[in-house]
Amino acid sequence: MGSEYLRARFGMEIPGTEVPDAILPLLDRRVVRRYRDEPVPDSLLDGLLAAAQSAPAKSDLQQYSVVVMRDRARIKQIADWIGTMDWIATAPVFLVWCGDMRRGQRLCEHHAMEHANNNLDSFLNTAVDCSLAMGAFMAAAEAVGLGTCPISYVRSHIERVTPLLSLPAGVYPVAGLTVGWPVFRRPVSMRLPPAVVVHRERYDDSAMLDEVAAYDERRRAREPVAASALKNNDVYPPRDGVGWSENVARQLSVPERFGFAAYLKTRGFDLA
Ligand SMILES: Cc1cc2nc3c(=O)[nH]c(=O)nc-3n(C[C@H](O)[C@H](O)[C@H](O)COP(=O)(O)O)c2cc1C
């Protein structure tokens, strides 16, 4: 049974890989981008948030916060700002996961000490704590049949999302997360072969381009990207048959959210 899950995930056989039943749901996960009009009980949501808080946190500093949104009109406001993801408004719950340096700063002040870690390392630690908690939440939600989808696009409208959520200095959104009961489950999205991502003892990407060319072919055969859905069609002419790697390059060759460091500085992050 594990080999079927591996084939779905990688589009190829991955021999010699043991997949115990307990991890099958993790191999089978996928984002959900449309939700039934059915409530998620507060008590269940609180249980999932408790699972999220059970994630590890750097030095036990727990430098993140999450804002729970249930007000349909406010969730729709965010969907409207984003403009291209109307399905966000179908989610009965929208979580905004935030890196949080402020709590530590306040605790230093409370204990009459100076906070001396307003730096890039703290920024990274807050983002990592936050991401691990969000990942734990997603796994917990999937385990009870809920669907989720992270939304980095809240950062594309950060100047409006920040006041909407009353985020103070020292707190910034890492990602939104839609939560709800799935209308349907999308097919599993194929991943790069483990040989590209997993390095043994030493980093070695000498075979990467060949591996990725084969991955492009496998993905093209299973889930070809429509020319109209390619990244940055306004910069590069749309064409049929573009593979995953070229689409990555189309996205990464155009600056995205280049004002983010400036935003963080206005929110009190030194990033030095
Ligand atoms: C940090 C992060 C931000 C994301 N932002 C968005 C988003 O703004 N909109 C969206 O539709 N999907 C978003 N996604 C979902 C990815 O597109 C999705 O995980 C990827 O296509 C692979 O699909 P899968 O998760 O079903 O395997 C995001 C995922 C992550 C981890």
The ligand as a MOL file (V3000), in Angstrom:
LIG
                    3D

  0  0  0     0  0            999 V3000
M  V30 BEGIN CTAB
M  V30 COUNTS 31 33 0 0 0
M  V30 BEGIN ATOM
M  V30 1 C 3.9520 29.2740 2.8850 0
M  V30 2 C 2.9510 28.8490 1.8440 0
M  V30 3 C 2.1860 29.8100 1.2130 0
M  V30 4 C 1.2240 29.4470 0.2660 0
M  V30 5 N 0.4480 30.4200 -0.3070 0
M  V30 6 C -0.5590 30.0660 -1.1390 0
M  V30 7 C -1.4650 31.0610 -1.6250 0
M  V30 8 O -1.3300 32.2660 -1.3510 0
M  V30 9 N -2.4800 30.6500 -2.4270 0
M  V30 10 C -2.6740 29.3310 -2.7530 0
M  V30 11 O -3.6260 29.0180 -3.4530 0
M  V30 12 N -1.8200 28.3570 -2.3040 0
M  V30 13 C -0.7910 28.7020 -1.4990 0
M  V30 14 N 0.0470 27.7270 -0.9900 0
M  V30 15 C -0.2000 26.3110 -1.3180 0
M  V30 16 C 0.8000 25.7680 -2.3390 0
M  V30 17 O 0.5130 26.3230 -3.6020 0
M  V30 18 C 0.6850 24.2310 -2.3380 0
M  V30 19 O 1.1270 23.7500 -1.1000 0
M  V30 20 C 1.5380 23.6370 -3.4630 0
M  V30 21 O 0.9920 23.9800 -4.7270 0
M  V30 22 C 1.6040 22.1220 -3.3960 0
M  V30 23 O 0.3130 21.5540 -3.3330 0
M  V30 24 P -0.0420 20.5560 -2.1470 0
M  V30 25 O 0.1470 21.2890 -0.8510 0
M  V30 26 O -1.4750 20.1390 -2.3700 0
M  V30 27 O 0.8830 19.3970 -2.2280 0
M  V30 28 C 1.0360 28.0800 -0.0720 0
M  V30 29 C 1.8230 27.1040 0.5730 0
M  V30 30 C 2.7650 27.4870 1.5220 0
M  V30 31 C 3.5690 26.4170 2.2160 0
M  V30 END ATOM
M  V30 BEGIN BOND
M  V30 1 1 1 2
M  V30 2 1 2 3
M  V30 3 2 2 30
M  V30 4 2 3 4
M  V30 5 1 4 5
M  V30 6 1 4 28
M  V30 7 2 5 6
M  V30 8 1 6 7
M  V30 9 1 6 13
M  V30 10 2 7 8
M  V30 11 1 7 9
M  V30 12 1 9 10
M  V30 13 2 10 11
M  V30 14 1 10 12
M  V30 15 2 12 13
M  V30 16 1 13 14
M  V30 17 1 14 15
M  V30 18 1 14 28
M  V30 19 1 15 16
M  V30 20 1 16 17
M  V30 21 1 16 18
M  V30 22 1 18 19
M  V30 23 1 18 20
M  V30 24 1 20 21
M  V30 25 1 20 22
M  V30 26 1 22 23
M  V30 27 1 23 24
M  V30 28 2 24 25
M  V30 29 1 24 26
M  V30 30 1 24 27
M  V30 31 2 28 29
M  V30 32 1 29 30
M  V30 33 1 30 31
M  V30 END BOND
M  V30 END CTAB
M  END
